Amino acid sequence: MKILVTGAAGFIGCRIAVEAARRGYEVIGVDNLERSKEWSLRLLKTFDVPLIVADVAGTDLVQRVGAVEWIVHAAAYIDVQESVEFPELYSDNNVTKTVALAKSFFKKFGSKFLFISSAAVYGEPKYLPIDENHPLEPISPYGASKASAELFLKAMAKSQPLFRYCVLRFFNIYGPGQSGAYAGVVTRFIERMMQGYPPEIYGDGEQVRDFLYVDDAVDAVLKVIELGVFDAVLNIGAGTPISINSLVKVLQRVLRISVNPVYKPPRLGDIRASYASINRAKALLRWSPRVGLEEGVRRTVEWFSKLYVR
């Protein structure tokens, strides 16, 4: 089976491409390298995953890639604050290009489409845990772009019955390879604490989140392909709430660092609590997270430790 992974030079896309290749699939990656990570490029090379440098909506991409059975669309702009400043950029990149990619490969090859979405589509939770029937009320243009792309895919499937798709709504994914401006709170805290700085918490630290180790997220993606799950929307998270204060305590234990966090005023628009119901993913994919938070943090710290070795 041949799979195209977009955003293959990014944190999650790279891990999907490499694990798919490791499991014996024929994999082609595509990335425009605008926001790529050097570590991801090295990993792709190590596992001999070919990478096409191109835009996902490029007119010649279909010809360059050829027939693929599945597209895993992990390419996206993901900076919430940037989306507030440049909503039109997020509409073009995350919506228009997603639709163009899905349409072009379906029209030519009948390719199935797996879309990596986000918990940001839900906005402020009306109830917890959040299940897939929760209203979509995003509070940022980033979340709106993911929700809009989902709706386009759903409409395409209704208007073109042979078009098959699946949506995975990722919650807070973390792990080795995540760094830079788009890193999540786990990575930012690890980087600061390893460099001798206290983690910075906005608010009282009792905000609740759902943290999932990247290998478990990748496993869910490949379960969709292996089982042929179509026309489904699934939450992919740990399904376990944890406060930011509790996260810091885990980091302190793993790092053996007693530095205390610095508390800053709450940020406007921050969601107080968000965590997933993953019952649907468990049932349809026969999938459950296998890496607990402390073990996942330990693996991430080990990666950073090697990164900082001079």
SVG drawing of the C-alpha trace seen along z (x, -y; Angstrom):
<svg xmlns="http://www.w3.org/2000/svg" viewBox="-24 -41 54 45">
<polyline fill="none" stroke="black" stroke-width="0.4" points="0.0,0.0 1.3,-3.4 0.7,-6.4 1.4,-10.1 2.1,-12.0 2.0,-15.8 3.9,-17.9 6.5,-15.1 9.2,-17.4 7.3,-18.5 7.0,-17.0 3.9,-14.7 4.1,-14.2 7.7,-12.9 6.8,-10.4 3.8,-9.2 5.9,-8.7 8.7,-6.9 6.5,-4.6 4.4,-3.8 7.7,-2.9 8.9,-0.8 5.6,1.2 6.2,2.0 4.1,-0.6 5.5,-2.4 5.6,-6.0 6.2,-9.3 6.5,-12.5 5.8,-16.0 6.7,-19.3 7.4,-22.8 10.1,-23.1 8.7,-26.5 8.5,-25.4 10.4,-22.1 12.6,-20.7 16.2,-19.6 15.8,-16.7 12.8,-15.5 14.7,-15.7 17.5,-13.6 15.0,-11.0 13.3,-10.7 16.7,-10.2 17.7,-7.6 14.6,-5.5 14.9,-6.2 11.6,-8.0 11.6,-10.0 10.6,-13.6 9.1,-15.8 9.7,-19.5 6.5,-21.0 3.3,-22.8 0.4,-20.5 -1.8,-22.4 0.8,-22.5 -0.6,-21.8 2.0,-19.1 2.0,-17.2 -0.4,-14.5 2.0,-13.8 5.1,-13.8 3.6,-11.5 1.6,-9.1 -1.2,-6.9 -1.6,-6.6 -4.3,-4.7 -4.2,-7.0 -3.2,-10.6 -2.4,-11.5 -2.7,-15.2 -0.6,-16.5 0.6,-19.7 -0.9,-22.8 -0.2,-26.2 -0.8,-25.7 0.1,-28.9 -3.1,-30.2 -1.7,-33.7 -0.5,-33.9 -3.9,-32.9 -5.5,-35.8 -3.2,-38.2 -3.4,-36.6 -6.7,-34.7 -6.7,-34.9 -3.3,-33.0 -4.9,-30.2 -8.0,-30.1 -5.8,-29.7 -3.3,-27.2 -5.5,-25.0 -8.8,-25.1 -8.3,-25.9 -5.2,-23.9 -6.7,-20.9 -9.7,-20.9 -7.5,-21.2 -5.3,-18.3 -8.2,-16.0 -10.0,-16.8 -7.0,-16.4 -5.9,-13.0 -9.5,-11.7 -10.3,-12.8 -7.1,-11.2 -6.7,-8.1 -9.7,-7.8 -7.3,-8.3 -8.7,-8.1 -8.1,-11.0 -7.1,-11.1 -7.2,-14.6 -5.3,-15.5 -7.6,-18.0 -7.5,-19.5 -9.3,-19.8 -9.3,-23.5 -12.5,-23.0 -14.5,-22.6 -13.6,-26.0 -14.7,-26.4 -16.1,-23.1 -19.8,-23.0 -19.2,-19.6 -16.4,-17.3 -15.0,-15.0 -15.4,-16.3 -16.9,-13.8 -17.2,-14.0 -20.8,-15.2 -19.7,-18.4 -20.6,-21.5 -17.9,-23.0 -17.4,-26.6 -13.7,-27.4 -12.4,-30.6 -9.5,-31.2 -9.1,-31.3 -6.8,-28.3 -9.6,-26.3 -12.0,-27.7 -9.7,-26.6 -9.7,-23.0 -13.4,-22.9 -14.0,-24.4 -11.7,-21.9 -13.6,-19.1 -17.0,-20.4 -15.6,-20.6 -14.5,-16.9 -17.9,-15.9 -19.7,-17.7 -17.4,-16.2 -18.3,-12.7 -22.0,-13.5 -21.9,-14.9 -19.4,-12.3 -20.3,-9.0 -17.0,-7.3 -14.9,-9.9 -13.8,-8.3 -12.3,-10.2 -11.5,-10.1 -10.9,-12.9 -8.7,-12.6 -9.0,-15.4 -5.7,-15.5 -5.5,-16.9 -2.1,-18.0 0.5,-15.9 4.1,-16.0 7.3,-14.0 10.8,-13.9 11.3,-16.2 8.8,-18.8 10.6,-22.1 10.8,-25.7 8.0,-28.3 5.2,-25.8 6.1,-23.5 3.4,-22.7 3.6,-23.4 5.3,-20.1 8.2,-20.8 8.4,-24.5 8.6,-23.6 11.3,-20.9 13.4,-23.3 13.2,-26.0 13.8,-23.7 16.8,-22.0 18.3,-25.4 17.9,-26.4 14.8,-28.6 11.5,-28.2 8.4,-27.2 6.0,-30.1 2.4,-29.4 -0.3,-31.8 -3.0,-31.8 -3.2,-29.6 -2.0,-26.4 -5.2,-24.5 -6.1,-24.6 -6.7,-21.1 -5.4,-19.6 -5.1,-16.2 -1.5,-15.2 -0.8,-12.4 2.6,-11.0 3.4,-11.2 3.9,-7.5 0.3,-6.8 -1.0,-9.5 0.9,-7.9 -0.4,-4.5 -4.0,-5.8 -3.3,-7.2 -2.0,-3.8 -4.9,-2.0 -7.3,-4.0 -5.3,-2.8 -4.9,0.8 -8.6,1.2 -10.0,-0.9 -12.0,-3.2 -14.0,-5.7 -16.5,-8.5 -15.6,-8.8 -14.5,-11.7 -12.5,-10.5 -10.9,-12.2 -7.3,-11.2 -6.0,-12.0 -5.0,-10.4 -8.5,-10.7 -7.0,-11.7 -7.2,-15.2 -4.1,-16.7 -3.6,-20.2 -0.6,-22.3 0.6,-22.3 0.5,-18.5 2.5,-18.5 5.2,-20.6 5.4,-18.1 5.9,-15.3 8.7,-17.3 10.3,-18.0 10.4,-14.3 11.8,-13.2 14.3,-16.0 15.2,-15.9 14.9,-19.6 13.1,-21.5 12.8,-24.8 9.3,-26.2 7.1,-27.8 6.6,-31.5 2.9,-32.5 1.8,-35.2 -1.6,-36.8 -4.1,-34.6 -4.0,-35.1 -7.2,-36.3 -9.0,-33.5 -7.3,-30.6 -9.6,-27.6 -9.9,-26.5 -10.3,-22.8 -10.2,-20.5 -9.9,-16.8 -11.2,-14.1 -13.6,-11.2 -11.7,-8.6 -14.4,-5.9 -15.2,-6.1 -11.5,-5.7 -11.2,-2.7 -14.2,-1.0 -13.5,-1.7 -9.8,-1.5 -9.2,1.0 -6.7,-1.6 -5.8,-2.9 -2.8,-5.0 0.0,-2.9 2.6,-5.5 1.7,-7.2 2.6,-10.9 5.6,-10.2 7.1,-7.7 6.4,-10.0 8.1,-12.9 11.0,-10.7 11.5,-9.7 11.2,-13.4 13.7,-14.5 16.1,-11.8 15.8,-13.2 16.5,-16.7 19.4,-15.6 21.1,-14.2 20.1,-17.3 21.9,-19.6 25.1,-17.4 27.9,-19.5"/>
</svg>
